[in-house]
Amino acid sequence: MPPDPGADRLVIRNVEFLGGMAEKHGWRPDSTLPEVAFAGRSNVGKSSLLNVLVRRKSFARVSRTPGRTREINFFRINNSFLMVDLPGYGYARISKERKAEWRPMIESYLRRTSQLRGIVLLLDIRREPSEDDREMLDFLAELEVPTIVALTKADKLSKAGARQRVAEVSRLLTLEPDQVIQFSAHSGEGRLELLEAITDLVQAVPEVDSE
């Protein structure tokens, strides 16, 4: 039975697409709102996850060809924070030239966004974390960006198998249990837990360096 919408701690009432950043140091919204970004391999199901999160079928376009998202896309949610959709990484059929363009753009966004409160990093629950996934986690750790890992496509495994994979991935990547959420865009499993985690990130008071 699908989760009760009334149980949502974060009810998505308003979604507004603000635009996309197409290059390093390019245009981005002039906003002081908190930002939560979403990252992952090109075939991990990021668009489907975003659509399910906000209950909008066309919020993020679901492409049959992974790697089509070429921009960093900004969405204002409830006029209170931004969801930021980063281009997918690690898709083998994307040219080296295009990867060379995207990586500096993503790294520049992550380094220069003072309002970034956290990252939701998507991993396929059925696959071993790739070298790209590990590099992204290491980079986020270097930047000290709070990170939630969403293990997508959980419906492809049995409940016991999914629980086992959560434990394995947590151990493999030395993640805390509360950092890892199993998610299924097909069944909606994990939606409420992920919204809770996003709400906590948005409401967290950013640390200020003391002199």
Secondary structure, DSSP 8 states (H G I E B T S, - for coil): ----GGG-SS----EEEEEEE-STT-------S-EEEEEEBTTS-HHHHHHHHHT-TTSS---SSTT---SEEEEEETTTEEEEE---B--TTS-HHHHHHHHHHHHHHHHH-TTEEEEEEEEETTS---HHHHHHHHHHHHHT--EEEEEE-GGGS-HHHHHHHHHHHHHHTT--GGGEEE--TTT-TTHHHHHHHHHHHHHS-------
